[in-house]
């Protein structure tokens, strides 16, 4: 029982959540006390009332000499000041909103360059900042989409031209329909098939919906198998391919097929861009809680102006015959494994690609 004069304390109801204070403390927006804009409006109202009272008192004393009631004078002054101050405040508040609405209309019509000035109260500046960031991202995405479509069109044109030219020549009787003249058509269809599959993988990695069949994997054994499969190709190009793999690493939770495609792409690039008599080395070692695989070649290296963009789609050197999607796909696959793919290159001296993947805790 309560021994004081106040009302008895309220009991916690049985349905009240555990850990929550009872009775509840009144909060505004998750913080004690009213939010900042409410305090600002309250201060504004107090100032208006104070100024109105002061001006009303002055005007009332003056108008009393002319027989006008002080109360009526005060009411008139109050209304005049209230209308003037409210009009100015509304203009200041609606001007940024009008600008924001106009910019939103421009974005709706496809003009993603629309920006709004960041001015006004902190809340309005925050909204303007968010709007400008959104419009910048929309503009960058639109430019990337247009570039992507143009690049895809360019990559599709070459194999389709080969297929059309060969088929028309055979149909017109210029070429016999033998294996030597059908071979370019078959090669072009393989190019198209690889391009379509690469585009599909790239779209899935960009959307974050790439299917990964992860399983605990001995990364050293997987890399050794990949290196052995590439040795005949390296030997035919008179390139020394060797490996140095740490064998006692903990298993790595990866999709073996996807990681195989990543390492295969790195080795294919290394062999393609390393001249006869050069060397390629594949290494695997532990670094903290990461398994780090590196592919180092003594090839031609990458031009400095191209190096910052090698993981972007359709980026390739002037003499490259590839689609320019390989490294972009490899980067996306490694990122989907919560890993990192990095590159170091010196033009004319070779390239090193470093893949880091998280190790399983023993």
C-alpha positions, 0 to 999 in steps of 0.5 A, a space after each residue: 500500500 502507498 503511504 503518501 498522499 499521491 495515487 497508488 503506483 500502477 502495477 505492471 500488466 502481465 502483457 507488458 514486454 520484459 525489460 521495458 520500464 513501466 509506466 512508460 516514459 514519454 519520448 519524442 522520436 526515440 529521444 527525451 523531450 520534443 524533437 528539434 523542429 518542435 522546439 524551434 516552432 515553440 521558440 518562434 511562437 514565443 517570440 511572436 507573442 512577445 513582440 505582439 504583446 510589446 507592440 500592442 502595448 505601445 500601440 494601445 497607449 498611443 491609440 488610447 489618446 484617440 479614443 480607440 479601445 486598447 483591446 481592439 488596438 491590440 487585436 489589430 496589431 496582433 493580426 497584422 504582425 501575425 500575418 506578416 511574420 507568418 507570410 515571411 516564414 511560409 515564403 522561406 519554408 516553401 521556397 526550398 520545397 518548391 525547388 525540390 518539387 520542381 527538381 523531382 518533376 525533372 527527374 520524373 521526366 528523365 533529367 537525372 542532372 537535377 540538383 537542389 541547393 542545400 539551404 534552410 533548416 537542418 531538416 531541409 538541408 538533410 532532405 536536399 542532400 539526400 535528394 542530390 545524392 539520389 539524383 547523382 546515383 540515378 545519373 551514374 546508373 543511367 550512363 552506365 546502362 547506356 554504355 553497357 548496351 552500347 558495348 553489348 551491341 558492339 560485342 554481338 556485332 562481330 560474331 553475327 557478321 561472321 555467321 551472316 557472311 559465311 551463311 550468305 556465301 554458302 547459300 549463294 554458292 560462293 563457298 561449298 558447305 564443307 567443314 572448312 567453311 562451316 568452322 568459322 560459323 561454329 567458332 562464332 556461335 561459341 563466341 556468342 554462347 560464351 558472351 551470353 553466359 558471361 553477361 548472365 553471370 555479370 547480371 546475377 553478380 550485379 543483382 547479388 543473386 548469383 547462386 553459389 553452391 558452397 562447400 568446405 574446400 581444400 583450396 590448395 588441392 583445387 589450385 593444384 588441379 587447375 594449374 595441372 590443367 593449364 600446363 599443356 597450354 603454357 608449355 605450347 606457348 613456351 611459358 614456365 608455369 609453376 606453383 607454391 601452395 601451402 597445404 595445411 590451410 583450413 578449409 575454405 567455404 566456397 563454390 569450387 566451380 565458381 572459384 575454378 572459373 576465376 583462377 582459370 580466367 586469371 591463368 588464361 589472361 596471364 598466358 595470353 599476355 606473357 611472351 615465349 620464355 616468360 613465367 607464371 607462378 601460382 601461390 597460396 598462403 595464409 594471411 591472418 584469417 584469409 587464404 590468399 592466392 596470387 597469380 604472378 606473370 612476367 608478361 607485358 603488364 597493364 598500361 597505367 591509364 587502364 589499370 584503375 578500370 580493369 575490373 569494369 565491364 568491357 574494359 580491355 587493351 587495344 590489342 586484346 581479343 577478349 570481351 573485356 568481361 572476364 575480370 569484371 566477372 571474376 571480381 564479382 564472383 570473389 565479392 560474392 564469396 565475401 572475398 577480395 580481388 586486387 591487382 598490381 601491375 607495372 607496364 612492361 614488367 608483369 602483373 600480379 592478381 591477389 585473391 583473398 578468401 575468408 578461412 573457416 575457423 577450426 
